[in-house]
Amino acid sequence: LPIPLSASQHFMGEMESNAFLAVLYPGIYASVTSILVEVRKRLGTSWIRNLISKEGGPRILDVGGGGASVLAWRDIIRAECEAMGYPEHSPLPFGKSTVLAGAENLQERASVLLENTTFLPRLPDYVHVRSTPTVDDDREPPKRKQFDIIIAAHSLLEIEEDYLRKHHVKNLWNMLDPNGGVLILLEKGRQRGFEAIAGAREMILERLIASPGSTEYQDLLDTSQESTVKKEKGMIIAPCTNHGRCPMYPFPGQSKGRSDYCHFEQRYIRPQYLQRIIGAKDRNHEDVAFSYIAVQRGVDLRQTENIVQGKEATDAAFKGFEHLQEWPESKSKPESSEGNDDSRTPFHPLALPRTLYPPLKRRGHVILDLCTPEAKIERWIVPRS
């Protein structure tokens, strides 16, 4: 089931708003922070520092988190600025933040935590807004709000109809900056949450981002002769390192008794007030499970960085890279300010398999369950030798 409280609902009393901040904020903050750290690793130093150096700073939209995603993003910015050597008391370039919050009570409470933040009661509909002048209206198309990062937490599972979910994802895609904006979709790490994320991933691959051999699609709802639509540049950043059909989602829609699904966990320490709310007396931590996908619009690193995915990348990863790189003796080598963090390695993180479950440690070998760049689930046994 979806979370009982939604940030977009307009009827939320004082106690409901308090419950949203006290109970839902910590889990959303922890999961979004984990995802942003992963995206930062995949895209490298140049990506986040270019956002920081932008005039006015980065633009972020929080859909569904009620402001928790903005807090997570600002902590990532704070950590990056510390690595860059920002003066201690200088203002940090947090940029402009926008939060979707339907109820005034939630807006008032979140505004105490968030400075320089705009609150929206509802999202604009950019799917049905014209993008070019028409015969009936030759004026310039209306201006659209564009964001560098959109984090949509727990906004898909509450939508029951599949076509409305696709409409929601496409609307968020239209609000992204077409020159490198990042869209993050986050849901519960349960069967239905994974199916919602996998369905969105399938639609994004089919209709929004181009891949080799799939640069356009047929719009069956278009009755004109020119019903072929070209797809844009873009690529999946995390957690997938392939652009094929999800091996854990071979058939679209809901299924009964799905035991294997792609999800991740993040442990966080519960605040004292949350301990009192749930009545916990001993364990003060919690492992929040989530499924997610991060997609970048307008930039395809497979072309700019010559990233190879597919069977070739899987075979290279299985063979290993130890014989191609001699690691420096000093581990405190300064990080390059240009390019990705892994520019000195013979591989790119987006061309490596992704572990799905914790490794199984045995005597003399380790067992890894991986989702490979070939879009297959494989079990690798790595001996000590």
NORHUNOR-V717583 format. One record per helix or strand of 3 or more residues. SS is the DSSP state (alpha for helix, beta for strand). FROM is the first residue (numbers start at 1). TO is the last residue. If there is no record, write none. Layout:
BEGIN
SS|FROM|TO + SS|FROM|TO
END
This chain:
BEGIN
alpha|14|43 + alpha|45|52 + beta|59|63 + alpha|68|84 + beta|96|100 + alpha|104|113 + beta|117|120 + beta|149|153 + alpha|162|174 + beta|182|188 + alpha|191|207 + beta|216|218 + beta|228|230 + beta|234|238 + beta|264|269 + alpha|272|278 + beta|285|297 + alpha|301|304 + alpha|311|319 + alpha|349|351 + beta|360|362 + beta|365|371 + beta|377|383
END
